[in-house]
Amino acid sequence: MMCQKNLSQKISKRYCLVALLCFGSLLGNAQNLSDTEQQIIEQVNSNTAESIAFLEETVNINSGTMNPSGVQKIGKLYQRFLEDLGFTTRWVDMPESMNRGGHLIAEMKGNKGKSLLLLGHMDTVFEEDSPFQRWERRDTIAYGPGTNDMKGGNMVMLYSLKALKEAGQLEGRQITVVLHGDEENPGRPTDISRKDIIELAKKSDVALAYEPGTGFRYATTARRSSSGWTLEVEGVQAHSASVFSDHVGSGAIYETARILHNFHEKLREENLTYNASLIVGGSDAKLNASGIAGHAEGKTNLVSDIAIVKGDLRTISNEQLDRTRRKMEAIVAENLPKTEAKITFNDGYPAMAETPGNREILRQFSRVSTDLGSVEVEAYDPNLRGAGDIAFIADYIDCLDGLGVEGGGAHSVKEYVVLTTISEVTQRSALLIYRLTDPKLAQD
């Protein structure tokens, strides 16, 4: 407990110092903001306490991906919030076979400036049986499921829109909000579960996503893909004294080792990773229905006849993904004697490639940050981020991600949000939305 307390104090002091520096700088840079923008900032600040209370309420509702009723319960909170702001909302149910809670879509139709698509997700990785269920505040740090990923980000998005509404700057804008219920484990097939967001992206100009921030100095202009592969190898089962003979060959495990070694040595290139995460092999080996556990048997005097390996593949572009898969298939095909091997791939998240359009949105976001007296914003290293929903639409629209809260510990029972940073994070988001949807400011 003492270690946890010291950690909270250390995090709190660091972010409090950042907040004080930014606030002092903000006072000196007020001349960079218009009267309207000053009003938006004032509304953000006046709503900060309320936004934290709202975040606490949402965190205390379990919405694990595999808890559809919990996802729908939190979705109703978001739905009411958006309707109060003047959005027209609809709920998109997924097929019952997916066991997913569905998606919330909210639209405000207007004709001002760029058409924006704002992205978040309602689900977390913490299911109903997780011991990590409740909000716990310790000084200026709050722990809880989704505080960082990404109920915190949803809160930033919603209270950015609320500030614009209260400043009289929301009506007439073209803004669509999509809150998925299954980002942490997308329903399959994704051409159904991501159909709506793709259709909406094709009608929009810019997408902003509110996944967790990576420090005030960074935002995300590229994310790597995330997909899976399964290697299945067969050999001839026989007495070990006959291994390497013409009629027995090398066995499944040696063939598997050859393939993995060649993956390790021959696939290397920038922005590419290919992890082998699970392997079973022997004279009897199989995976269970979940695909994340298995069983294997074998004796030292038997040549193995079966091996199975599962892994993932992450690439910076879809072209790199296709090229790497072809190389893997070629390696797999060069079988050792008396063995056979095949590799299959399953699609997950596509890549969000770096584009000039993404860089331009980053430039405008950086300008917002410096006009607020904060730091210039740079592109975050895509190798340090996981995959995200924004990648499904990155081929159709200019994108920027990482606009959510500052914190850490995502996907762990130490997940937290730094409360002292919420005001500034929301200020930057609100002004970016305002400038992008104002025809006089979008190209400044």
N, C-alpha and C positions, 0 to 999 in steps of 0.2 A: 504493500500500500504506500509506503514511504517513497519507493522508487517511482511509482505512478504519480504521486503528488509532485515530486521533483520534476518529472517530465512535463507535467502540466504547467508548472511555474516557468520552466525553461522556454517552452513553446509560447506561453503567454507573454513573457517579457520580450521575446524576439519580435513577435507580431505587433505588440503594443508600440515598440520603438518604431517599426515601419509605419504604423498608423499615425503616430505623432509627427514623424518626418513628412509624411504625405499631407497631413492636415496643415502643417505649417507652410508647406510648399503651395498647397491649394489656395491659401489666403493670399499668397503673393502672385498667383496666376489667375485670379478671378477675372482679370481684364480680358482673358482669352475666351470667356464664356459670354454668350448673349444673355439678355434679360430672361428670355424664355428658358434657356438652359440652366440659369441660376435657379429658376423656379422649380425645374425638374429635380435638381439636386436637393433643394429644400424639402421637396415632397419625399424623396428617398430617405433623407435623414429623419424626417418626422415619423416615418413608418418603420424604422429599423427595429424598435422593440416589438412591434406587432409582428414583423416578419419572423423574428426569432421564435415568438410564441407559436406562430403558424407552423414553422419548421418542427418544433417540438411535437405538436399535435400529429403531424404526418409521420414522424419517426416512430411514434408510439403505436402506429397501426402496422401490423405485420403484413407485408406485401411481397413475400418471397415469390419468385417466378412461378413456382408450382402450387401457389395458393391463389387460384383465380378469384375467389370471393374477396380475399384481402386486397388484391389489386383493384377490383371493382369498387371496394369500399373507399379506398383512398382516391380513386378516380372521381368519385362523386364529389369529394371535397374540392378537387381541382375544377371540376365541371361547374359547380356553383360559383366559384371564384371568377372564372372566365365569363360566365353569363352575366355576373354583376358588372363586369367591365364592358359589356355590350357585345360580346362574341356570340355567334351562333354555334352551338356544339352538337356533336353527334358521337355515339359510341359505335365502334366497329367490332362486332363479335368475331372470334375465330372459330373454325370448325371444332366441334366437340372433341374430335379425336386428338387435337393438339393439346388439350388440357391447359389452355392459356386464357388469361383474363380479358384479352381484347385491348383495344386502343381507344384513346380519346382524341378527337380532332375538333379544334375550335377555329372558326374563321371570322375575320372582320374584313368585309369587302369594301374597298374604297378606290381612289384613283391618285393618291399622293405618292410620289417618289417610287422607290424600288418596292417590289413585292417580296416580302420576307417570309421565310419558313423557319420557325423556331422549334428546336427539337429537345426532348427530354425523355426520361423513362420512369415509370412508376414502380417497377419491380426492384428488388434487391436480391443478393445472393443468400440472404438469411431466411430460411424456411421456418415453418411454425415450430419445428422441434429444436431450433437453435437456442442456446442459452443467452444469446445476445439479442435482446428484444426491446429494451427501454432506453429512453433519453436520460442521460446523467450529466448534469452541468457541474463543472469544477472550475470556479473562478471564470475566466474568459474562454475556456475550452468546453465544448460539449461533445460527449461520446454517445454513439448510438447507431443502429443500422440505417444506413442511407444518409447520415449527416453529411457525408462527403460525396458519396456515389449512390444516387444522385438526387435525393430529395432536397438536398441543399441547393443544387443547381436549378431544380424546378422552382424553388422559392425565389432565387435570384431572378429568373425569367418572369415569374408572375408579378413580383413587386416592382420590377422595371416597368412592366405594362401598367401597373396600378399608379405609379408615379406619373407616367405620361397621361393617363386618364385624368388624374387630379389636377394636372397642369394644363388641361384642355388641349392636349396634343396627341390624342389617340384616335379620335373620330376621323374617319376619312382615310386612314392608313390601310394599306394592303398587307395584312398579317395573318398567317396561319400557324397555329400551334399544333404539334403532334406529340403526344405523350404515349409511348409504347408501353405495353404491359409485359413484355418478354425480352427486353434487351439483353439481360444477363444469360438467357438461354432461349434463343429465338425459335418460335414454332416452325416446324418443317411441314411442307417445303416453304422456303423463304420467298418464292415467287408469289405465294399467297399472303404470308404474314407481313411482307414488305411491299405489297402491291400498292397500297394507298399512298405511302410516302413517296414512292417513285412517281406516281401519277401527279401528285401535288408538286413535286420538285420541278417537273417539266413545265409547270405553269408559273413558277416563281423565278426570281432573279438571284436571291442570295439566301443561303442557309446558315443559321447560327445555332450551334449546339452547346449545351450547358453541362457537359461532362466536367469533372473536377478540374480546377485550375492547377497550373504547374508553377506557381509563383507569379507575382505581378509583372515580371519581366518577359513572360512567355505566353504565347497562344499557339494553337495547333493548326497548321496549314496542310499537314500530311499525316496519314496514319497507315500503318502497314496492314495488309490483309491477314486473315486468320482462317486457315483451313486444315483439314486433317488427312491423314493417309494411313492405310492398313497394308502391311506386308504379310503375305501368307506363303510359306515355304513347305515343300514336301520332299521327303527323301525315301530311301529304302530301309525299312527296319530289319536289322540283322544282328548277329553276334558281333561284338566289338572287335574280335580278332580279324574280321573280314573288312574292316573299314579301309577305304581307299582302293579296294580291289575293283576289278573291272565289272563285277556283277553287283557290287554294293555301292560303290562310290563314296562320296564325302559325308553324306548325311545332312539333315535339315539344319542343324545348328551351325556347322561349318559354312554352309551356304548363306545362312543369315548373317554370320560374322563377316563374310566377304562383302555382302551387299552393304551392310552398315559401315564398314571400313571405307568402302569406295564413296559412299555418301559423304562421310566425314572429310575425305581428302579431295574429292573432285568437284564438289558443288559450291565451294566457297566463293562468295562475291559480296560486294558491299550491299548493305541493307537486307540481306537474306539470312534467315535462320531456319533450321530444319531439325527439330528436336525429336529424338526417339524416347518416348516416355513410359512405355509398358512393353514387356516381352515375356512370353511363355514358350517353352519348348521342351521336347522330350519324346518319349514313346507314346504319350497320351497328353495332349495339351488343348485347351479350349478357353475361350473367354465366356463370361456369363452374359446375360441379356443386356446388362447396363453398358457393357463394353469397357468398363473401367476397373474390372477385376477379372482374375482368371485362375485356372488350375492346371498344374503340370505334374506328370509322373515320369520317372525314368530311372534305369539302373545303369551303373557304370559299365556294365558289360553289354549294353545295348547301343546300337547306332540309332540316333534320333530320326524319326520319320516325319515330325511336324514341328513347326515353329510359327508363332504369330507375333508381330510387332505393330504397335500403334504409335503414332506421333503427330506432330503438327508442323505447319509450314507457314512462314510469315514473309511477305514480299512487299516491296515499296510500290509495285505497279502490277496490274493484271497481266501485262506482257511478261514481266519477270516470273510471275506465277506459272504461266503456260510454258515458258522456256525451261524452268526448273523441273516441272513435271515430266517433260519429254526426256530430260537428262536422267531422271530417276528411273523412268521406264527402261531406258537403254541399259543402265547398270544392272537392273533386275534381270534383264533378258540374257545376260552372259553367264548362264548357269554352270556350276561345277558339275562333274560327272554324276549321273543318276539322280539329279535333283531338278525340281521345277519350282519356279517362284512367280508370283504375280503381285502387283501393287494396284490398289484401288484408291481413289481420292474422293473425299466428300467436301463439297463447298461449304464455306462458313461465311465470314465477312470478306467482301472484296476490299481492294486497296483504295484509300483516298490519296490520290497522287497529287504532288505539288503542281500548281498551275499559276500562271500570271494573275488570273482572276482571284485566286485565294490570297496571293501576295498583296493584291490591291486592297482587299478587305482588311488584311493585317495592317497595312499602312494607315488606313483610316482609323482602325482601332487604336493604333499607337498614337495617332494625333489626338484622339479623345483622351488617352491616358496622360499625355504631356500637357494638354490644355487643362486638365484637372490638377496639374502639379505633380503627377506621379512619373514613373519611369517610361522610357521608350520600350516598346514591346517587340520582341524578336520571335522568330519561328522556333518552336520546340523541336528537338531531335525526335523524328518519328520512331527511331529504334527504341526509345524509352517509353513509348505509349503502347497500350493494347489496342485492340480493334474497337470500333464503335459504329452505331447506327448511321452516322453521317456518311460512311463509306458507301452505303447502298445508293446514294444519290450524287456522289462526287463526280460522276461522269456527265451529269446533266446541268450542274449549277455551281456557282462560286460558293465556297464554303470556308467557315472558320469555326473551330471547336476550342474547348477548354475555357469557356466563359463562366464556369461554375465557381463554387466556393473554394476558399483556401483551407486546406486541412491535410489529412493523411490517413494512413491505415486502411485504405479501401480494401474490401473483401476480407477483413480480419476483425476480430473482436476488439481491436483497439482503434477502430475507425472514429475519426473525430473531425470537427469543424472549429476553426478559429473565429470566434464570434466578433472580435474587434475588427475583422477585415470585411465583414458583410456589407457595411455601408459603402465602402469604396468599390467593392466588386459590383454592387448593384448600380452605383453611380455610373461606372464605365459602361455597363450593359445598357442602361437606360439611354445614355447619350448616344451610344452607337446606333441603337434602334431609331432614335429620333433623327439623327443625321442621315442615315441610310434611307429613311422614308420621307425626307424633306427634299423635294426636287432642287431647291436652291443650294443645299449643303452636300448632297450625296457625292458630287464630283469635286468638292473643294480639296 
